[in-house]
């Protein structure tokens, strides 16, 4: 669209007073309104305005019950005065009347729309957009509002929203050519001639008698752009559509780009991602599979393909895919990181450890790689090595609170309660209400002979989980440790009672499991 293109919209009329015939006969209001409508319909707008104003005055002056009108009716009279002024190009006057209309009846969608028309005519596109959006709040399927928003967004180069509202206009009025025509102009102005021609052809198909409202716009739009510039238009439009959750439209744009340029492998990668998010696994694998090894997105594509295969419970195929890719890209740490995950899934822990070790060599500053290496070392019983890997991971990601918790737990297992307390204290700063973190920090302080610091933590645990047996036991022990024998014994009695209840419930459950076959055989 040319930068100086003006936005021209027609104000909407209404089926004005259907159901309001009660005041149309025998009153000055009815007579004035009827004369106004007759003048309006024969385009005698100045005369119509005088009659409509007389109708408004009569509504205030006449005391007859028949002459009383509702807010909706009064708003419609303001709207028609605004229209009459608009048709005489008095946009300032029409704007004033439309504002009166929306203030009188805020629910009148057509008044908001005509207000947007007036703003657009005065070049106030942002205010026009707001008015048209308000229109759709009151009438979501109003064709004119969707079309007007498409034109406004096209004017300010917001391609995604323009495309969406043009599409909505087409859905609201399938036989309308104009939104398809302007959608074509939008594509044409960015050099996307194939898409533009499809839109123009579709416009003529649905409305064979359609004539371009401004041939000059079409001629101006016939620009020459490089293939790279045109490709970027497709990408930009698709991204805008995705960001607003119009994934079906984004898919259509990606496929149009690939039909024009099948070698746009980045588009295949993005389309594969889009299909994968929709769980269209086979289609996503097909798009990913067309990206060749020499393309810069090849490794990422293979990683995505392996993730899809993993979700499909095919870890061996996923691993083989990455292994073949790693032979071509031996310096890519992400490949080895994901190979390690798949080997762990398959129960091949020593091989997983070797893959994670290689990943850490290639990605020494990646906290996830160091964490996973520590995790697999822990699985293999190499706690010292696991501790070193997790320390490195925490150093690289000091705000990884779940990792700090795991590191603290490892310190507890090695009786390094001072180091464990430091980690749990860090976690508590961000997860102050986490029951298990409070418990573990309390345990550390108890083992460090600081019962005064343990007691409030154990009490906090019990407020959130009164049946936390270990917290009851250690809280009782802490009170005994500080010399409060009565309270300590009370908590220990509660612990014994809870423990006996747990043993009884476990015994009953075991008995039921043993007797179920007998019950079944007796037919009960």
C-alpha positions in Angstrom: 0.0 0.0 0.0 1.3 3.4 -0.8 2.4 5.5 2.2 0.0 8.3 1.3 -3.1 6.1 0.7 -6.1 7.4 2.5 -8.5 5.1 4.3 -12.0 5.5 2.9 -14.9 3.7 4.6 -18.6 4.3 4.3 -20.7 5.0 7.5 -23.3 2.4 8.3 -27.0 2.9 8.2 -29.5 1.0 10.3 -32.9 -0.6 10.1 -33.6 2.4 12.2 -36.8 2.3 14.3 -38.1 -1.2 13.8 -40.4 -1.8 16.8 -40.6 1.8 17.7 -43.7 2.7 15.7 -45.4 3.8 19.0 -44.1 7.3 18.6 -44.1 7.6 14.9 -47.7 8.7 14.5 -49.5 11.8 15.9 -46.5 13.4 17.5 -44.1 16.2 16.6 -41.2 13.7 17.2 -42.7 11.2 14.8 -43.4 13.8 12.1 -39.9 15.3 12.4 -38.2 12.0 12.3 -40.2 10.8 9.3 -39.4 14.0 7.4 -35.7 13.6 8.3 -35.6 10.0 7.0 -37.3 11.0 3.7 -34.8 13.8 3.2 -31.9 11.5 4.2 -32.9 8.8 1.6 -33.1 11.4 -1.2 -29.6 12.7 -0.2 -30.9 16.1 1.0 -28.6 15.9 4.0 -28.7 19.5 5.2 -32.5 19.3 5.3 -32.4 15.9 7.0 -30.2 17.2 9.7 -32.7 20.0 10.5 -35.5 17.5 10.8 -33.5 15.0 13.0 -32.5 17.9 15.3 -36.2 18.9 15.5 -37.0 15.3 16.4 -34.5 15.4 19.3 -35.9 18.7 20.5 -39.4 17.4 20.3 -38.4 14.4 22.4 -37.3 16.7 25.2 -40.2 19.2 24.8 -43.3 17.1 24.2 -44.9 15.9 27.3 -46.9 13.1 25.7 -46.1 9.5 26.7 -46.0 8.6 23.0 -43.2 11.0 22.5 -40.8 9.5 25.0 -37.9 7.6 23.4 -35.3 5.2 24.7 -31.5 5.8 24.8 -31.0 3.4 21.9 -33.5 5.4 19.7 -31.9 8.7 20.7 -28.4 7.3 19.9 -29.6 6.2 16.4 -30.9 9.8 15.7 -27.4 11.1 16.6 -25.9 8.5 14.3 -28.0 9.6 11.4 -27.1 13.2 11.9 -23.4 12.1 11.9 -23.9 10.2 8.7 -25.6 13.2 7.0 -22.6 15.4 8.0 -20.1 12.7 6.9 -21.8 12.5 3.4 -21.1 16.3 3.2 -17.4 15.7 4.2 -17.9 17.5 7.5 -15.9 14.9 9.4 -15.4 17.1 12.4 -19.2 17.6 12.8 -19.9 13.9 12.2 -17.3 12.9 14.8 -19.1 15.1 17.4 -22.4 13.4 16.6 -21.0 9.9 16.7 -19.4 10.6 20.1 -22.9 11.7 21.3 -24.3 8.4 19.9 -21.7 6.1 21.7 -22.1 8.1 25.0 -25.9 7.8 24.8 -25.8 4.1 24.1 -22.5 2.4 24.5 -23.8 -0.9 23.2 -24.6 0.4 19.7 -22.0 -1.4 17.6 -22.8 0.7 14.4 -22.1 3.9 16.4 -18.6 2.7 17.4 -18.0 1.7 13.8 -19.0 5.1 12.4 -16.9 6.7 15.0 -13.9 4.7 13.6 -14.8 5.8 10.1 -14.7 9.5 11.2 -11.3 8.9 12.9 -9.9 7.2 9.8 -11.1 10.0 7.6 -9.2 12.5 9.8 -6.0 10.4 9.6 -6.2 9.2 13.2 -5.6 5.6 12.5 -4.7 4.5 16.1 -8.0 5.9 17.4 -9.9 4.4 14.4 -8.4 1.0 15.3 -9.6 1.4 18.9 -13.1 2.3 17.7 -13.3 -0.7 15.3 -12.1 -3.1 18.0 -14.8 -1.7 20.3 -17.3 -2.4 17.5 -16.3 -6.1 17.5 -16.8 -6.3 21.2 -20.5 -5.6 20.6 -20.8 -7.4 17.3 -18.0 -9.9 16.7 -19.2 -10.9 13.2 -19.6 -7.4 11.7 -18.0 -7.7 8.3 -17.4 -3.9 7.9 -15.4 -3.8 11.2 -13.2 -6.7 10.3 -12.5 -5.2 6.9 -11.8 -1.7 8.3 -9.4 -3.2 10.8 -7.6 -5.1 8.1 -7.2 -1.8 6.1 -6.0 0.1 9.2 -3.5 -2.6 10.2 -2.3 -2.7 6.6 -1.8 1.0 6.7 0.4 0.8 9.7 2.3 -2.3 8.4 1.0 -4.7 11.0 0.8 -7.5 8.5 -0.3 -10.3 10.9 -3.3 -8.5 12.3 -4.3 -7.2 8.8 -4.2 -10.7 7.4 -6.3 -12.0 10.4 -9.0 -9.4 10.0 -9.2 -9.7 6.2 -9.6 -13.5 6.7 -12.3 -12.8 9.3 -14.1 -10.5 6.9 -14.0 -13.2 4.3 -15.6 -15.6 6.8 -18.2 -13.1 7.7 -19.2 -12.4 4.1 -17.9 -15.2 1.8 -19.0 -13.5 -1.4 -17.1 -10.3 -0.7 -14.1 -9.7 -3.0 -12.8 -6.5 -1.4 -10.9 -8.1 1.6 -9.3 -10.7 -0.8 -8.3 -7.9 -3.1 -6.6 -5.8 -0.4 -5.0 -9.0 1.0 -3.6 -9.4 -2.5 -2.3 -5.9 -2.6 -0.6 -6.5 0.8 1.3 -9.5 -0.7 1.9 -7.7 -4.0 3.5 -4.7 -2.2 6.1 -7.1 -0.6 6.9 -8.8 -3.9 4.9 -12.0 -3.1 3.4 -12.1 -6.5 2.2 -15.7 -6.3 0.2 -15.1 -3.2 -1.1 -11.9 -4.6 -2.4 -13.5 -7.8 -4.1 -16.2 -5.8 -5.9 -13.5 -3.8 -6.9 -11.5 -6.9 -8.2 -14.6 -8.6 -10.1 -15.6 -5.5 -11.6 -12.1 -5.4 -12.9 -12.4 -9.0 -14.2 -16.0 -8.3 -16.4 -15.0 -5.4 -17.5 -11.7 -7.1 -17.1 -11.8 -10.9 -18.3 -8.2 -11.3 -15.7 -6.8 -8.8 -13.9 -3.7 -10.0 -10.8 -2.4 -8.2 -11.7 0.6 -6.1 -8.4 2.3 -7.1 -6.3 1.1 -10.0 -3.6 3.5 -9.0 -3.0 1.5 -5.8 -2.6 -1.7 -7.8 -0.1 -0.1 -10.2 1.9 1.4 -7.3 2.1 -2.0 -5.7 3.8 -3.7 -8.6 7.2 -3.5 -7.1 10.4 -5.5 -7.8 12.1 -7.0 -4.7 14.9 -9.5 -4.3 14.0 -13.1 -3.5 15.5 -12.6 -0.1 13.2 -9.7 0.7 10.2 -11.6 -0.5 11.2 -14.6 1.6 11.5 -12.4 4.7 7.9 -11.2 4.1 6.6 -14.8 4.2 8.6 -15.4 7.4 7.5 -12.2 9.1 3.9 -12.8 8.2 4.0 -16.4 9.5 5.7 -15.3 12.7 3.0 -12.6 13.3 0.3 -15.1 12.7 1.8 -17.7 15.1 2.3 -15.1 17.8 -1.4 -14.5 17.7 -2.2 -18.2 17.8 -3.4 -18.4 14.1 -1.4 -21.5 13.4 -3.5 -22.7 10.6 -3.0 -19.4 8.7 0.8 -19.5 9.5 1.0 -23.1 8.1 -0.7 -21.9 4.9 1.9 -19.1 4.5 4.8 -21.5 5.1 3.4 -23.9 2.5 3.0 -21.1 0.0 6.6 -20.1 0.5 7.8 -23.7 0.0 5.7 -24.1 -3.1 7.5 -21.0 -4.5 10.9 -21.9 -3.1 11.2 -25.6 -2.1 14.8 -24.9 -1.0 13.7 -22.7 1.9 14.9 -25.2 4.4 14.4 -22.8 7.3 10.7 -22.7 6.4 10.6 -26.5 6.5 12.2 -26.5 9.9 9.7 -23.9 11.2 6.8 -25.7 9.6 8.0 -29.0 11.2 8.0 -27.2 14.6 4.5 -25.9 14.0 3.2 -29.4 13.1 5.0 -31.0 16.0 3.3 -28.5 18.5 0.0 -29.7 17.1 1.1 -33.3 17.6 1.0 -34.0 13.9 4.0 -36.2 14.3 4.2 -37.9 10.9 3.8 -34.7 9.0 6.4 -32.9 11.2 8.9 -35.8 10.6 8.2 -35.5 6.8 9.0 -31.8 6.8 12.1 -32.2 9.0 13.3 -35.1 6.9 13.6 -32.9 3.8 16.3 -30.7 5.3 19.7 -31.8 3.8 22.9 -32.3 5.8 24.6 -29.2 4.3 21.9 -26.9 5.6 22.7 -24.8 8.7 19.5 -26.0 10.4 20.3 -29.7 9.9 21.5 -30.4 13.5 18.5 -28.6 15.1 16.2 -30.5 12.7 17.8 -33.8 13.8 17.4 -32.9 17.4 13.7 -32.1 16.9 13.2 -35.4 15.0 14.8 -37.4 17.8 12.6 -35.5 20.3 9.5 -36.6 18.3 10.7 -40.2 18.1 11.3 -40.2 21.8 7.7 -39.0 22.4 6.6 -41.8 20.1 8.4 -44.3 22.4 11.1 -45.1 19.8 14.3 -44.3 21.7 16.5 -46.7 19.6 15.4 -45.0 16.3 15.9 -41.6 18.0 19.4 -42.6 19.1 20.4 -43.9 15.7 19.3 -40.7 14.1 21.5 -38.6 16.5 24.4 -41.0 16.2 24.5 -40.6 12.4 24.2 -36.9 12.8 27.1 -36.8 15.4 29.4 -38.6 12.9 28.9 -35.6 10.6 29.1 -33.1 13.4 31.4 -34.5 16.1 31.9 -31.2 17.7 28.3 -30.5 18.6 27.7 -31.0 22.3 23.9 -30.8 22.1 23.9 -34.0 20.1 25.9 -35.9 22.7 23.7 -34.5 25.5 20.5 -35.8 23.9 22.2 -39.1 23.0 23.0 -39.5 26.7 19.3 -39.0 27.6 18.2 -41.6 25.1 20.8 -44.1 26.3 19.6 -43.6 29.9 16.0 -44.2 28.7 17.2 -47.5 27.2 18.9 -48.5 30.5 22.4 -48.2 29.0 23.8 -46.1 31.9 27.6 -46.6 31.4 27.1 -45.6 27.7 25.0 -42.6 28.8 27.8 -41.5 31.2 30.3 -41.5 28.3 27.9 -39.5 26.2 27.4 -36.9 29.0 31.1 -36.7 29.6 31.6 -35.9 25.9 28.8 -33.3 26.1 30.5 -31.6 29.1 33.9 -31.6 27.2 32.2 -29.8 24.3 29.8 -27.6 26.5 31.9 -27.0 29.7 29.8 -24.0 30.7 26.4 -25.6 30.2 24.7 -26.2 33.6 22.3 -28.8 32.2 25.2 -30.9 30.8 27.0 -30.8 34.1 23.8 -31.6 36.0 23.0 -34.6 33.8 26.6 -35.9 34.2 26.2 -35.7 37.9 22.9 -37.4 37.8 24.2 -40.4 35.8 27.3 -40.6 38.1 24.9 -40.8 41.1 22.9 -43.6 39.3 26.2 -45.5 38.8 27.1 -45.0 42.5 29.9 -42.6 41.9 28.8 -40.0 44.5 32.1 -38.1 44.7 32.1 -37.5 40.9 28.4 -36.6 41.0 29.1 -34.1 43.7 31.8 -32.4 41.7 29.6 -32.2 38.6 26.7 -30.8 40.6 28.9 -28.2 42.2 30.0 -27.0 38.8 26.4 -26.9 37.6 25.4 -24.8 40.6 28.3 -22.5 40.0 27.1 -22.0 36.4 23.4 -21.6 37.3 23.2 -20.2 40.9 19.5 -19.7 40.6 18.7 -23.3 39.7 16.9 -24.1 43.0 16.0 -27.7 42.3 19.6 -28.4 41.5 20.7 -26.8 44.8 18.2 -29.0 46.6 19.7 -32.1 45.0 23.2 -30.9 45.9 22.1 -30.3 49.5 20.6 -33.8 49.7 23.9 -35.3 48.4 25.8 -33.4 51.1 23.4 -34.8 53.7 24.1 -38.3 52.5 27.8 -37.7 53.0 27.1 -36.1 56.5 28.4 -32.6 55.3 25.5 -30.9 57.1 27.2 -27.5 57.0 27.5 -27.5 53.3 24.0 -29.0 52.9 22.5 -26.2 55.2 24.0 -23.6 52.9 22.3 -25.0 49.9 18.9 -25.5 51.5 19.1 -22.0 52.9 19.5 -20.7 49.4 16.5 -22.7 48.2 14.5 -21.4 51.1 15.0 -17.8 49.9 13.0 -18.7 46.8 10.8 -21.5 48.1 10.0 -20.4 51.7 6.9 -22.6 51.9 8.3 -25.8 50.5 7.7 -28.5 53.1 10.7 -30.8 52.3 13.2 -27.9 52.0 12.1 -26.7 55.5 12.4 -30.2 56.8 15.9 -30.8 55.3 17.2 -27.5 56.6 15.8 -28.3 60.1 17.5 -31.7 59.9 20.9 -30.0 59.0 20.6 -27.6 62.0 19.8 -30.4 64.3 22.8 -32.4 63.2 24.9 -29.2 63.7 23.6 -29.1 67.3 21.6 -26.0 66.7 18.1 -27.1 67.9 16.9 -23.5 68.4 17.2 -23.0 64.6 15.6 -26.4 63.8 12.5 -26.1 66.0 10.7 -23.3 64.0 11.4 -25.1 60.7 10.0 -28.4 62.0 6.9 -26.6 63.4 6.4 -25.0 60.0 6.5 -28.4 58.4 3.9 -29.7 60.8 1.6 -26.7 60.3 1.5 -27.7 56.6 1.5 -31.4 57.1 0.5 -32.5 60.7 1.2 -36.2 59.7 4.9 -35.7 58.8 6.2 -38.4 61.1 9.9 -37.5 60.7 9.3 -33.9 61.6 7.3 -35.0 64.7 10.2 -37.2 65.8 13.0 -34.7 65.3 10.9 -31.8 66.8 10.5 -33.9 69.9 14.2 -34.7 70.0 15.1 -31.0 69.6 12.8 -30.0 72.5 14.4 -32.6 74.7 17.8 -31.3 73.6 17.1 -27.8 74.8 15.7 -29.1 78.1 11.9 -28.8 77.4 11.1 -32.4 78.5 7.3 -32.1 78.6 6.9 -30.7 75.1 9.6 -33.1 73.7 7.8 -36.1 75.2 4.4 -34.8 73.9 5.7 -34.7 70.3 7.4 -38.1 70.6 4.1 -39.6 71.9 2.3 -38.1 68.8 5.1 -39.7 66.7 4.5 -43.1 68.4 0.7 -42.8 67.9 1.2 -41.9 64.2 3.7 -44.7 63.7 1.3 -47.3 65.3 -1.5 -46.0 63.0 0.7 -46.4 60.0 1.6 -50.0 61.0 -2.0 -50.9 61.6 -3.1 -49.5 58.2 -0.2 -51.4 56.5 -1.3 -54.6 58.2 -4.9 -54.2 57.1 -3.9 -53.5 53.6 -1.7 -56.6 53.6 -4.6 -58.7 54.9 -7.0 -57.4 52.3 -4.5 -58.3 49.6 -4.3 -61.8 50.9 -8.0 -62.3 51.2 -9.1 -60.9 47.9 -8.5 -64.1 45.9 -10.6 -66.0 48.5 -13.4 -63.5 48.2 -13.3 -63.7 44.4 -13.6 -67.5 44.4 -16.7 -67.4 46.7 -18.4 -65.0 44.3 -18.6 -62.0 46.7 
